[in-house]
Amino acid sequence: MAKKYDVIIVGCGPAGIFASLELSHAGIDVLLLDKGREIEARVCPIQGGSESCLFCSPCHLVSGFGGAGAFSDGKLTLSTEVGGPLKELIGFDEAKSLIDYVDSVYLKFGAPHEVYGTGEKVAELERRAILSGLKLIPVKLRHLGTEHCRWALQAMQKHLSPKIDIKLRTAAKSIIAEDGTVKAIEANNGERLNCTYLILAPGREGSEWLTNEAKQLKLNLNCNPIDVGVRVEVPSVIMEELTSVLYESKLEFYSRSFDDRVRTFCMCPGGEVIMESTGGSDPVITVNGIGYTKHKTYNTNFAILVSTTFTEPFHEPIAYGKYLARVANILSGGILVQRLGDLMEGRRSTKARLQRSLVEPSLKAATPGDLSFALPFRYLKGIVEMLQNMDKLVPGVAAAHTLLYGTEVKFYSSQLQLTPCLETEISNMFAAGDGAGVSRGLVQASASGVVVAREILKRLDKNLS
Ligand SMILES: Cc1cc2nc3c(=O)[nH]c(=O)nc-3n(C[C@H](O)[C@H](O)[C@H](O)COP(=O)(O)OP(=O)(O)OC[C@H]3O[C@@H](n4cnc5c(N)ncnc54)[C@H](O)[C@@H]3O)c2cc1C
């Protein structure tokens, strides 16, 4: 008879890893499953010199042990205010204490001790942001950098390997439930993997799979706002006053024309713009940013994202986000890059214009073009208005040479209906991390994994006593 695991976890990203770390001490049978590879075997062809995205399946940047965390910039945002809606789901006190706990675990696995975003200068920057029509959300932040983040996750892989079963290069194909209770996962090789508890932590990359499975199981889904935007790249000196104090400045703005929430996201001082492919069997290429602590570029990049909420009968936020990303892919073969000055003049950027630019693009594979063909007016307008306001706080950020890469889309737009312990409407089936819409970053993804694992341990204890 096939083995039955106490717990199966789908997804080896921070949510799945932190759930595993909690469960690994309990002497129970745990299986951690991921469609990607071991962390050491994850090499993006672009970083190996390829000029364009080869649509690896699955994408090495976001799949495998470490999940999207393995190539992330490793910014640990130590606040309940950013990185996801965990505080609304589990309460402020619980979220705060979990964030501190998660931070202590990253420290144990090698995160550096320095913390940004504290001190008198922060209050001064907040004041100046208000005068520029922006809200600066002060956030304590620990920066691991892409290499430290990878090392910390690698150390977790080494720690977990002897304690639980880890099955890589194997995708979960479908969820099997009977009479409202979860029973098993069917893997893509046809194998049935039985379990008492199931944790779904497939990340943004797997959010479409999760949404489709949820529909099959007739679960209710809420639509999160859709985040669409561009990645901005400027010379590092322009952002230095902010980044030296805050590392990442979380700025928020409401667009004058549409009253949409527009915000900066994932700032990478001295970092590189990269492309990633998401969306499983029907992938699209989107843009993102990373930063090493040692190899710095002369540029700083960050996303400007516009959040919009759609109303009935709209139920396809992921399909909509993919559609927008695909337009840029069709136009450019991947990622478009345009100088802000060219966008404002109503003309495309060309290789020659980029060569005359003050900012050398860190993503060499991006194609010079015209973002106004790829992004709806509403998004572009919000982005330009935000940059103009930011220019009052950070002179030079809205210069003609500023580079805009498109499209950046965040695929966490469908949220399963969950209880405060993150259980779905199927008994013993839990969801954690970005793919389930309960987090938007490393810390809250990790914390959500801990929430679920502790609930399962409580139930297992009860069953034993
Ligand atoms: C380039 C980049 C930079 C980033 N920088 C930062 C940063 O500085 N700070 C920050 O807080 N956040 C950052 N992030 C976001 C952060 O990485 C994510 O928020 C975090 O990794 C989410 O964790 P997760 O466990 O929910 O999912 P993920 O890390 O996405 O992991 C999900 C895993 O599930 C697997 N999976 C999906 N579907 C299946 C399936 N059907 N079967 C089996 N396995 C499956 C995937 O292969 C993947 O390995 C960055 C992300 C990227 C891509």
The ligand as an SDF file (V2000), in Angstrom:
LIG
                    3D

 53 58  0  0  0  0  0  0  0  0999 V2000
   13.8010   38.6100   -8.5670 C   0  0  0  0  0  0  0  0  0  0  0  0
   13.0110   38.6510   -7.2820 C   0  0  0  0  0  0  0  0  0  0  0  0
   13.4160   39.5020   -6.2580 C   0  0  0  0  0  0  0  0  0  0  0  0
   12.7000   39.5300   -5.0550 C   0  0  0  0  0  0  0  0  0  0  0  0
   13.1590   40.2970   -4.0220 N   0  0  0  0  0  0  0  0  0  0  0  0
   12.5090   40.2680   -2.8400 C   0  0  0  0  0  0  0  0  0  0  0  0
   13.0040   40.9690   -1.7160 C   0  0  0  0  0  0  0  0  0  0  0  0
   14.0630   41.5810   -1.7610 O   0  0  0  0  0  0  0  0  0  0  0  0
   12.2920   40.9480   -0.5510 N   0  0  0  0  0  0  0  0  0  0  0  0
   11.1070   40.2540   -0.4410 C   0  0  0  0  0  0  0  0  0  0  0  0
   10.4950   40.2770    0.6280 O   0  0  0  0  0  0  0  0  0  0  0  0
   10.6230   39.5600   -1.4890 N   0  0  0  0  0  0  0  0  0  0  0  0
   11.2980   39.5390   -2.6730 C   0  0  0  0  0  0  0  0  0  0  0  0
   10.8300   38.7980   -3.7180 N   0  0  0  0  0  0  0  0  0  0  0  0
    9.5780   38.0580   -3.5260 C   0  0  0  0  0  0  0  0  0  0  0  0
    9.8330   36.7670   -2.7200 C   0  0  0  0  0  0  0  0  0  0  0  0
   10.8180   36.0060   -3.3440 O   0  0  0  0  0  0  0  0  0  0  0  0
    8.5230   36.0310   -2.6060 C   0  0  0  0  0  0  0  0  0  0  0  0
    7.5900   36.8670   -1.9500 O   0  0  0  0  0  0  0  0  0  0  0  0
    8.6520   34.7370   -1.8230 C   0  0  0  0  0  0  0  0  0  0  0  0
    9.6350   33.9030   -2.3670 O   0  0  0  0  0  0  0  0  0  0  0  0
    7.3000   34.0160   -1.7820 C   0  0  0  0  0  0  0  0  0  0  0  0
    7.4700   32.7930   -1.1380 O   0  0  0  0  0  0  0  0  0  0  0  0
    6.4680   31.5820   -1.4020 P   0  0  0  0  0  0  0  0  0  0  0  0
    6.9840   30.4720   -0.5720 O   0  0  0  0  0  0  0  0  0  0  0  0
    5.0820   32.0210   -1.2190 O   0  0  0  0  0  0  0  0  0  0  0  0
    6.5980   31.2190   -2.9530 O   0  0  0  0  0  0  0  0  0  0  0  0
    7.8370   31.0120   -3.9100 P   0  0  0  0  0  0  0  0  0  0  0  0
    9.0910   31.4860   -3.3120 O   0  0  0  0  0  0  0  0  0  0  0  0
    7.4320   31.5800   -5.2100 O   0  0  0  0  0  0  0  0  0  0  0  0
    7.9540   29.4170   -4.0490 O   0  0  0  0  0  0  0  0  0  0  0  0
    6.9440   28.6440   -4.6090 C   0  0  0  0  0  0  0  0  0  0  0  0
    7.5140   27.3240   -5.0970 C   0  0  0  0  0  0  0  0  0  0  0  0
    6.4140   26.4800   -5.4620 O   0  0  0  0  0  0  0  0  0  0  0  0
    6.7800   25.7170   -6.5980 C   0  0  0  0  0  0  0  0  0  0  0  0
    5.5750   25.2910   -7.2920 N   0  0  0  0  0  0  0  0  0  0  0  0
    4.6380   26.0670   -7.8900 C   0  0  0  0  0  0  0  0  0  0  0  0
    3.6530   25.2960   -8.3880 N   0  0  0  0  0  0  0  0  0  0  0  0
    3.9860   24.0030   -8.1120 C   0  0  0  0  0  0  0  0  0  0  0  0
    3.3600   22.7660   -8.3930 C   0  0  0  0  0  0  0  0  0  0  0  0
    2.1900   22.6450   -9.0420 N   0  0  0  0  0  0  0  0  0  0  0  0
    3.9910   21.6260   -7.9710 N   0  0  0  0  0  0  0  0  0  0  0  0
    5.1930   21.6760   -7.3160 C   0  0  0  0  0  0  0  0  0  0  0  0
    5.8160   22.8610   -7.0310 N   0  0  0  0  0  0  0  0  0  0  0  0
    5.2110   24.0040   -7.4290 C   0  0  0  0  0  0  0  0  0  0  0  0
    7.6200   26.6770   -7.4070 C   0  0  0  0  0  0  0  0  0  0  0  0
    8.4610   25.9280   -8.2680 O   0  0  0  0  0  0  0  0  0  0  0  0
    8.3890   27.4490   -6.3310 C   0  0  0  0  0  0  0  0  0  0  0  0
    9.6390   26.8480   -6.0810 O   0  0  0  0  0  0  0  0  0  0  0  0
   11.5360   38.7310   -4.9210 C   0  0  0  0  0  0  0  0  0  0  0  0
   11.1290   37.8840   -5.9530 C   0  0  0  0  0  0  0  0  0  0  0  0
   11.8560   37.8260   -7.1210 C   0  0  0  0  0  0  0  0  0  0  0  0
   11.4130   36.8900   -8.2210 C   0  0  0  0  0  0  0  0  0  0  0  0
  1  2  1  0
  2  3  1  0
  2 52  2  0
  3  4  2  0
  4  5  1  0
  4 50  1  0
  5  6  2  0
  6  7  1  0
  6 13  1  0
  7  8  2  0
  7  9  1  0
  9 10  1  0
 10 11  2  0
 10 12  1  0
 12 13  2  0
 13 14  1  0
 14 15  1  0
 14 50  1  0
 15 16  1  0
 16 17  1  0
 16 18  1  0
 18 19  1  0
 18 20  1  0
 20 21  1  0
 20 22  1  0
 22 23  1  0
 23 24  1  0
 24 25  2  0
 24 26  1  0
 24 27  1  0
 27 28  1  0
 28 29  2  0
 28 30  1  0
 28 31  1  0
 31 32  1  0
 32 33  1  0
 33 34  1  0
 33 48  1  0
 34 35  1  0
 35 36  1  0
 35 46  1  0
 36 37  1  0
 36 45  1  0
 37 38  2  0
 38 39  1  0
 39 40  1  0
 39 45  2  0
 40 41  1  0
 40 42  2  0
 42 43  1  0
 43 44  2  0
 44 45  1  0
 46 47  1  0
 46 48  1  0
 48 49  1  0
 50 51  2  0
 51 52  1  0
 52 53  1  0
M  END
$$$$
